[in-house]
Amino acid sequence: MRLYDTATDQIRPTSPGTTATIYVCGITPYDATHLGHAATYLAFDLVHRIWLDAGHPVHFVQNITDIDDPLLERARDTGMEWTCLAERETELFRQDMTALRVIPPKDYVGVVECIDEIASAVGELLDAGKAYRLASDIYATTAGSGHFGYESRYSAEVMMALFKERGGDPDREGKRDPLDALLWRGPRPGEPCWDTEVGPGRPGWHIECSVIAQNRLGMGFDVQGGGSDLRFPHHEHSAAHAEALTGQFPFARHYVHAGMIELDGEKMSKSRGNLVFVSKLRGARVDPMAIRLALLDGHYRADREWTGGRLPNAEKRLATWRAAVAAGAVPAVAAGAAQAAAAGAVPPGAAGSVPAAAAVLATVRTCLADDLDTAGAIRAVDEWSAQALGGSFEAGDPAASALVRDTVDALLGIAV
């Protein structure tokens, strides 16, 4: 599988060992899952599925930022206990991902579960002179890793602008470098904090992913994933913190970023309030498979518009695929027919259609292995479906139908 790597600005092969390893940054659970979230997690679900199809066990780790400023702000605004808000939205996120058939991570880790291990890492950075105290807070030095800037490849000017826009504090007095990132936030009135070896407080945003990923996957894992808005500062600082902590390079061998979903020409985000929620669509009885198919209809790295026609087109396509698969299904045939067809054991009378179905499998595999070319994969299924419904194949061919069904199910994650 070849994926675009932000750090090298190249589409290049992934090279997992026996077990493939991936870390995908999770949500801050202060609101429901919107389509921007869903598109990102679907992209990395495809990576997961391709590796499984290639025979690799996959160690997939994901965090939940269940303690952070936006969560506390929403809790104050709504009068809800912050822990209850986090639990409610995390559970809703899980339900949405299950409905969309995203394969769950092996390790699904909340920040509140690993406060002590994060504090220990902060202490190590302090002891090594790669972090410093400023009042009750602790900051990491950008020089600590020796590689700061390689992941995003942004200029200092762009970094400064994005840092200020995305939760950084470049103007704080006393910092050694404006781009130094907060590792540990000291106690503030009315905010939760934990007593730890580095003092009371709570973790900064970036160090949580550094520690959770490094402690569960080790350094040099295969893919670090997230939305394109995480390219800087989050992924840059996460990598820098882990590399400063361990003295090893790189944090990940691929940094892969999914594009944004837009509504009315603007990125879909909570701050803009222009959200389409997965749970609301499910509540309106929209088939989650249609949602998944609509979000896969476009390249994962491209920003895509959620237009009025995207979902109806996906619903129509899904109905066509299901009709084409059903047209060849014969209930009495054993469920192993698809495996037999894939192995070349073509049932009598199916000589025309099983090879066509096998070609769908081969094309879908090839397209997805080429930087997740979902458009090409979808086109292959469209063409087979049109032929099947147009009478080009012999009727009653369960092996071909089962092979296409299983291809779409296993690789695209869509139940037909």
C-alpha positions in Angstrom: 0.0 0.0 0.0 1.3 3.4 -1.0 0.2 6.5 1.0 1.0 10.2 0.8 3.4 11.1 3.6 3.2 14.8 4.6 6.8 14.8 6.0 8.4 13.8 2.8 5.8 15.2 0.4 5.7 11.9 -1.4 3.3 9.0 -2.1 5.4 6.1 -1.0 5.0 2.5 0.2 4.1 1.6 3.7 6.3 -1.2 5.0 4.8 -2.8 8.0 6.3 -5.8 9.7 4.3 -8.8 10.7 2.0 -6.5 12.7 1.0 -3.2 11.1 0.9 -0.3 13.5 -1.3 2.9 13.4 -2.2 5.7 15.7 -5.1 8.0 14.8 -5.9 11.0 17.0 -9.3 10.8 18.5 -12.0 13.4 19.3 -12.4 15.8 22.1 -15.8 14.6 23.3 -17.7 17.8 23.9 -20.2 17.4 21.0 -21.5 14.8 18.6 -19.6 13.2 15.7 -19.9 15.3 12.6 -19.2 14.3 9.0 -15.7 15.8 9.1 -14.8 13.5 11.9 -16.4 10.6 10.1 -14.6 11.2 6.8 -11.2 11.1 8.7 -11.9 7.9 10.5 -13.3 6.2 7.4 -10.0 7.0 5.6 -8.0 5.2 8.3 -10.5 2.4 8.5 -9.6 1.7 4.8 -5.9 1.6 5.8 -6.8 -0.9 8.5 -8.8 -3.0 6.1 -6.1 -3.1 3.4 -3.5 -4.3 5.9 -5.9 -7.0 7.2 -6.6 -8.1 3.6 -2.8 -8.3 3.0 -2.5 -10.7 6.0 -1.2 -8.3 8.7 -2.6 -8.2 12.2 -3.1 -4.5 13.0 -2.3 -2.8 16.2 -4.5 0.3 16.1 -4.4 2.8 18.9 -6.7 5.8 19.3 -6.9 8.4 22.1 -9.9 10.3 23.4 -9.0 13.8 24.7 -11.4 13.6 27.6 -9.9 16.5 29.5 -9.2 19.7 27.6 -10.3 23.4 27.5 -13.1 23.0 24.9 -14.7 20.2 27.0 -14.5 22.2 30.2 -15.9 25.3 28.4 -18.9 23.3 27.0 -19.5 21.8 30.4 -19.7 25.2 32.0 -21.9 26.6 29.2 -24.4 23.7 29.6 -24.2 23.3 33.4 -23.2 19.6 32.9 -20.5 17.8 34.9 -17.5 17.6 32.5 -17.0 13.9 33.2 -20.6 13.2 32.3 -20.4 15.2 29.1 -17.3 13.4 28.1 -18.8 10.0 28.8 -22.0 10.8 26.9 -20.2 12.1 23.8 -17.7 9.3 23.8 -20.4 6.7 23.8 -22.3 8.5 21.0 -19.0 8.6 19.0 -18.6 4.8 19.5 -22.2 4.3 18.4 -21.6 6.4 15.3 -18.4 4.5 14.4 -20.1 1.2 14.9 -23.0 2.2 12.6 -20.5 3.3 10.0 -18.7 -0.1 10.4 -15.3 1.4 11.4 -13.2 -1.4 12.8 -12.6 -0.4 16.5 -9.0 0.1 17.7 -7.2 -2.5 19.8 -6.4 0.2 22.4 -8.9 3.0 22.9 -7.3 5.3 25.5 -8.8 8.2 27.4 -6.3 10.9 28.6 -7.7 10.6 32.1 -6.7 7.0 32.2 -3.0 7.8 31.8 -2.4 11.0 33.7 0.5 9.4 35.7 2.3 8.1 32.6 2.0 11.5 30.9 3.3 13.3 34.0 6.2 10.8 34.2 7.2 11.7 30.6 7.0 15.4 31.4 9.3 14.8 34.4 11.8 13.1 32.1 11.8 16.0 29.7 12.4 18.4 32.6 15.3 16.3 33.9 16.8 16.2 30.5 16.6 20.0 30.1 14.2 19.7 27.2 11.3 21.3 29.2 11.1 24.2 31.6 8.7 25.7 34.2 6.9 28.9 33.7 4.9 29.8 36.8 2.9 26.6 37.5 3.0 25.5 33.9 5.6 23.4 32.0 6.7 23.9 28.4 8.7 21.8 26.0 11.5 23.4 24.1 11.2 23.3 20.3 15.0 22.4 20.2 14.6 19.3 22.4 14.1 16.8 19.5 16.6 18.3 17.0 14.0 17.7 14.3 11.3 20.2 14.9 9.5 21.3 11.7 10.2 18.2 9.6 6.7 16.8 9.8 4.7 19.8 8.6 7.4 21.4 6.5 5.8 24.8 7.2 7.7 28.1 7.3 8.2 29.8 10.7 5.6 32.4 9.7 3.0 29.8 8.8 3.7 27.9 12.0 3.3 31.0 14.1 -0.1 31.9 12.5 -1.4 28.3 12.9 -0.1 28.0 16.4 -2.0 31.1 17.5 -5.2 29.9 15.6 -5.1 26.4 16.9 -4.7 26.6 20.6 -1.1 27.8 21.0 0.0 30.8 23.0 2.9 32.3 21.1 2.5 35.7 22.8 2.9 34.5 26.4 5.6 36.3 28.3 8.5 34.3 29.6 8.5 31.5 27.0 11.9 30.7 25.5 10.5 30.4 22.0 7.0 31.5 20.9 6.4 28.1 19.4 7.2 26.2 22.6 4.2 24.0 23.5 2.5 23.5 26.8 3.3 20.1 28.3 1.6 20.6 31.7 -1.1 23.1 32.8 -0.8 24.0 36.4 -3.9 24.3 38.6 -6.5 26.9 37.8 -9.5 27.9 39.9 -12.5 25.8 39.0 -10.6 23.4 36.8 -9.9 19.7 37.5 -6.3 18.8 38.2 -4.3 15.8 39.4 -1.5 15.5 41.9 1.5 14.0 40.2 5.3 13.8 40.4 5.6 17.1 38.4 3.0 18.9 40.6 -0.7 19.4 40.4 -2.3 20.1 37.0 -3.3 18.3 33.8 -1.6 17.4 30.5 -1.2 19.7 27.5 -2.8 18.6 24.2 0.2 17.3 22.3 2.1 15.3 24.9 -0.9 13.0 25.5 -0.6 11.6 22.0 3.2 11.3 22.2 2.9 9.2 25.4 -0.1 7.1 24.5 1.3 6.2 21.1 4.9 5.6 22.2 4.0 3.5 25.2 1.7 1.2 23.2 3.3 1.1 19.8 6.9 2.2 20.3 8.8 4.6 18.1 8.8 4.4 14.4 5.3 3.0 14.1 3.8 2.8 10.6 1.2 5.5 10.3 0.3 8.6 12.4 -3.2 9.7 11.1 -5.6 12.5 11.5 -7.3 15.4 9.8 -5.3 17.9 7.8 -5.9 20.5 10.6 -3.6 18.4 12.8 -0.6 18.7 10.6 0.4 21.7 12.7 0.7 22.2 15.6 -0.6 18.9 16.9 1.3 16.3 14.9 4.5 18.4 14.8 4.6 18.8 18.5 3.5 15.2 19.3 6.4 13.9 17.2 8.9 16.4 18.7 7.9 15.5 22.3 8.2 11.8 21.7 11.6 12.2 19.8 12.9 14.5 22.6 11.7 12.0 25.2 13.3 8.9 23.6 16.2 10.2 21.6 14.8 8.2 18.7 13.7 9.3 15.2 11.2 9.3 13.7 8.0 9.2 15.8 6.1 7.7 12.8 7.2 6.5 9.4 4.2 8.0 7.6 2.2 11.1 8.6 -1.1 10.8 6.8 -3.7 13.6 6.8 -7.3 13.5 5.6 -9.0 16.5 3.9 -11.8 18.5 5.4 -15.5 18.2 4.7 -17.0 21.6 3.8 -20.5 23.0 4.0 -21.4 26.1 2.0 -17.7 26.6 1.1 -16.4 26.4 4.7 -14.7 23.7 6.7 -17.2 21.8 8.8 -16.3 22.6 12.4 -17.8 23.1 15.8 -16.5 26.7 16.0 -18.3 27.7 12.9 -21.5 25.8 13.8 -22.0 24.4 10.3 -22.2 20.8 11.3 -24.0 17.8 9.9 -24.0 15.1 12.6 -23.8 11.4 11.9 -26.3 10.7 14.8 -28.8 13.2 13.4 -28.7 11.5 10.0 -29.1 8.1 11.7 -32.0 9.4 13.7 -33.6 10.5 10.4 -33.3 6.8 9.3 -30.6 7.4 6.7 -28.8 4.2 6.0 -25.3 4.5 7.6 -23.9 2.6 4.6 -25.1 5.4 2.3 -23.4 7.9 4.6 -20.2 5.9 4.4 -20.4 5.6 0.6 -21.1 9.3 0.2 -18.0 10.1 2.2 -15.8 7.6 0.3 -16.9 9.1 -3.0 -13.9 11.5 -3.3 -10.2 11.3 -2.5 -9.5 11.2 1.2 -6.8 14.0 1.0 -9.1 16.4 -0.9 -11.4 18.9 0.8 -14.9 17.9 -0.2 -18.2 19.8 -0.2 -21.2 18.1 1.4 -23.7 19.2 -1.2 -27.4 18.4 -1.4 -26.8 15.7 -4.0 -24.0 13.8 -2.3 -26.2 11.7 -0.1 -29.0 11.0 -2.6 -26.4 9.9 -5.1 -24.9 7.6 -2.6 -28.3 6.1 -1.7 -29.1 5.5 -5.3 -25.7 3.9 -5.9 -26.1 1.7 -2.8 -29.5 0.5 -4.0 -28.0 -0.4 -7.4 -25.1 -2.4 -5.8 -27.6 -4.3 -3.6 -29.8 -5.0 -6.5 -26.9 -6.3 -8.6 -25.6 -8.6 -5.9 -29.2 -9.8 -5.1 -29.7 -10.6 -8.8 -27.2 -13.4 -8.7 -27.8 -14.7 -5.3 -29.2 -18.2 -4.9 -29.8 -19.1 -1.2 -29.2 -22.8 -1.6 -25.5 -22.3 -2.5 -23.0 -22.7 0.2 -21.5 -19.6 1.8 -18.0 -20.8 0.7 -18.7 -20.1 -3.0 -16.9 -16.8 -2.9 -13.7 -18.3 -1.5 -14.0 -21.0 -4.2 -14.3 -18.4 -6.9 -11.4 -16.4 -5.6 -9.3 -19.5 -5.6 -10.2 -20.2 -9.2 -12.7 -23.0 -8.6 -15.3 -21.5 -11.0 -18.7 -23.3 -10.7 -20.2 -24.8 -13.9 -22.2 -22.3 -15.9 -20.5 -19.3 -14.3 -17.6 -18.9 -16.6 -18.7 -15.5 -17.8 -19.4 -13.7 -14.6 -17.0 -15.1 -12.0 -13.9 -13.7 -13.8 -15.6 -10.4 -14.0 -16.3 -10.5 -10.3 -12.7 -11.5 -9.6 -11.6 -8.5 -11.7 -13.6 -6.3 -9.4 -11.7 -7.7 -6.4 -8.4 -7.1 -8.1 -9.3 -3.6 -9.2 -10.6 -2.6 -5.8 -7.4 -3.9 -4.2 -5.2 -2.1 -6.7 -7.1 1.2 -6.4 -7.1 1.3 -2.6 -3.4 0.3 -2.4 -2.7 3.4 -4.6 -3.1 6.1 -1.9 -6.7 5.1 -1.2 -8.2 5.7 -4.6 -11.8 5.1 -3.5 -13.2 6.7 -6.7 -11.5 4.0 -8.8 -12.7 1.3 -6.5 -16.3 2.6 -6.6 -16.2 2.9 -10.3 -15.2 -0.8 -10.6 -18.2 -1.9 -8.6 -20.5 0.5 -10.6 -19.4 -1.1 -13.8 -19.9 -4.6 -12.6 -23.3 -3.7 -11.2 -24.4 -2.2 -14.5 -23.3 -5.3 -16.4 -25.0 -7.6 -13.9 -28.3 -5.7 -14.0 -28.1 -5.3 -17.8 -28.1 -9.0 -18.3 -24.5 -9.3 -19.4 -23.9 -12.2 -17.0 -25.7 -15.5 -16.6 -28.5 -15.3 -14.1 -28.3 -17.2 -10.9 -24.5 -16.9 -10.3 -24.0 -17.0 -6.5 -20.2 -17.2 -6.7 -19.8 -14.0 -8.6 -22.4 -12.1 -6.4 -20.8 -13.4 -3.2 -17.4 -12.4 -4.4 -18.4 -8.8 -5.2 -20.4 -8.6 -2.0 -17.5 -9.8 0.1 -15.1 -7.4 -1.7 -17.3 -4.4 -1.0 -17.9 -5.6 2.6 -14.3 -6.3 3.5 -12.4 -3.6 1.6 -14.8 -0.7 1.4 -16.6 -1.6 4.6 -20.0 -1.3 3.0 -22.6 -4.0 3.7 -24.6 -4.8 0.6 
